[in-house]
């Protein structure tokens, strides 16, 4: 039996190629939640994330002819949302001074209780990080970018990317300890 959901997606994409508003609306509604979840990883402000999602869909509709339908649409959309998040981050942080003189390494000691955290709990912890640390952490740890790629994307020195990742991990461990100590019963009862 054919997968009607994918056949339907192919029809929607074909409609988007022909600039049909109904097809664009259907694509937007179908993938809005997914795009928002990707944007929220990189932005703690929901309004900024919504703006990124909308900007991303404008790019999707303008570049739909470049989509290779032999690949998953979500992967292509995710790349666009991530790149739009990076563009917005760079634009809003162009005058930030990136200090790459202070380099220190913190051992990565992952607590076992992490498996009991929900995605929402993790997002709350990520949102407590400074913007630059959250962006570097999410690009490196969640999206799988290298420090060389992050350096080029954010226009910061490679060493600075490493420092921000280290600081983010250290701060997340501290935040986790505070969260774990105050929410022990909540996490333990899941």
C-alpha positions in Angstrom: 0.0 0.0 0.0 1.4 3.4 -1.0 2.2 6.0 1.7 -0.5 8.6 1.1 1.1 11.0 3.5 4.2 11.2 1.3 2.2 11.3 -1.9 0.2 14.1 -0.4 3.5 15.9 0.5 4.7 15.5 -3.1 1.5 17.1 -4.4 1.8 20.0 -1.9 5.4 20.6 -3.0 4.3 20.5 -6.6 1.7 23.1 -5.8 4.3 25.2 -4.1 6.5 25.0 -7.2 3.5 26.5 -9.1 3.2 29.2 -6.4 -0.3 28.0 -5.3 -1.2 29.8 -2.1 -3.3 26.8 -0.9 -0.3 24.5 -1.2 1.9 26.9 0.6 -0.6 27.2 3.4 -0.9 23.4 3.7 2.9 23.0 3.8 3.2 25.8 6.4 0.5 24.2 8.6 1.9 20.7 8.3 5.5 21.7 9.3 4.9 24.8 11.5 5.3 22.9 14.8 8.4 21.1 13.6 10.0 24.4 12.4 9.1 26.1 15.6 10.7 23.3 17.7 13.9 23.7 15.7 13.8 27.5 16.1 13.2 27.3 19.8 16.4 25.3 20.3 18.3 28.3 19.1 16.2 31.1 20.5 14.8 31.5 24.0 12.3 34.2 22.9 9.2 32.7 21.3 8.5 35.8 19.3 12.0 35.7 17.8 11.5 32.0 17.1 8.1 32.7 15.4 9.8 35.4 13.3 12.5 32.9 12.3 9.9 30.3 11.3 8.0 32.8 9.2 11.3 34.0 7.5 12.3 30.3 7.0 9.0 29.5 5.2 9.5 32.5 2.9 12.9 31.1 2.0 11.3 27.6 1.5 8.7 29.0 -0.9 11.3 31.0 -2.8 13.8 28.0 -3.0 11.4 25.1 -3.3 12.8 24.4 -6.7 16.1 23.5 -5.1 14.5 20.8 -2.9 15.7 17.3 -3.8 12.6 15.2 -3.3 14.8 12.1 -2.9 15.7 13.5 0.6 13.5 14.0 3.6 11.7 17.4 3.5 12.2 17.8 7.3 16.0 17.7 6.9 15.9 20.4 4.3 13.5 22.6 6.3 15.6 22.1 9.4 18.7 23.4 7.6 16.8 26.5 6.5 15.5 27.2 10.0 18.9 26.7 11.5 20.6 29.0 9.0 17.8 31.6 9.5 18.4 31.4 13.2 22.1 31.9 12.7 21.5 34.9 10.4 19.2 36.5 13.0 21.7 35.8 15.8 24.5 37.4 13.8 22.5 40.4 12.9 21.3 41.0 16.5 24.8 40.4 18.0 27.1 42.1 15.5 28.6 44.4 18.1 29.2 41.8 20.8 32.8 41.4 21.8 33.9 37.8 21.7 36.7 37.2 24.2 38.9 34.3 23.1 41.7 34.9 25.5 40.3 32.9 28.4 40.5 29.3 27.6 39.8 26.6 30.1 38.6 23.0 29.9 36.0 21.5 32.1 35.7 17.7 32.2 32.4 16.5 30.8 30.7 14.6 33.6 27.2 13.8 32.4 24.9 13.0 35.3 22.8 9.8 34.9 19.6 11.5 35.8 19.7 13.3 32.4 17.8 10.4 30.9 14.8 11.4 33.0 14.6 15.0 31.8 12.0 15.8 29.2 12.7 17.9 26.1 10.9 20.7 27.8 13.1 20.5 30.9 16.2 20.6 28.7 14.9 23.5 26.7 14.3 25.4 30.0 17.9 24.8 31.0 19.2 25.9 27.5 17.2 29.1 27.7 19.0 30.0 30.9 22.3 30.2 29.0 23.6 33.4 27.5 22.6 33.7 23.8 26.1 33.0 22.4 26.6 30.0 24.6 23.2 28.5 23.8 23.8 29.0 20.0 27.3 27.4 20.1 26.0 24.6 22.3 23.0 23.8 20.1 25.0 24.0 16.9 27.7 21.7 18.2 25.9 19.3 20.4 22.4 19.1 18.9 23.0 19.9 15.2 26.4 18.3 14.9 28.4 21.3 13.4 32.1 21.3 14.0 33.9 24.3 15.6 35.3 25.2 12.2 31.8 25.4 10.8 30.5 27.3 13.8 33.4 29.7 13.6 32.5 30.5 10.0 28.7 30.7 10.6 28.9 33.0 13.6 32.0 34.8 12.4 33.9 34.1 15.6 37.4 32.6 16.1 37.4 28.8 16.3 38.9 28.9 19.7 36.2 31.2 20.9 33.6 28.6 19.8 35.4 26.0 21.9 35.5 28.3 24.9 31.7 29.1 24.6 30.9 25.4 24.3 33.0 24.7 27.4 31.3 27.6 29.3 27.9 26.4 28.2 28.5 22.9 29.4 29.9 24.1 32.7 26.9 26.4 33.2 24.4 23.7 32.2 26.0 21.4 34.8 25.5 24.1 37.4 22.0 24.8 36.3 21.3 21.1 36.2 22.5 20.7 39.8 20.2 23.6 40.9 17.3 22.1 38.9 18.0 18.6 40.2 18.2 19.7 43.8 15.0 21.7 43.7 13.1 19.3 41.5 14.3 15.9 42.7 10.9 14.5 43.5 9.5 15.8 40.1 12.2 14.0 38.2 12.4 10.9 40.4 8.6 10.3 40.0 8.6 10.1 36.2 
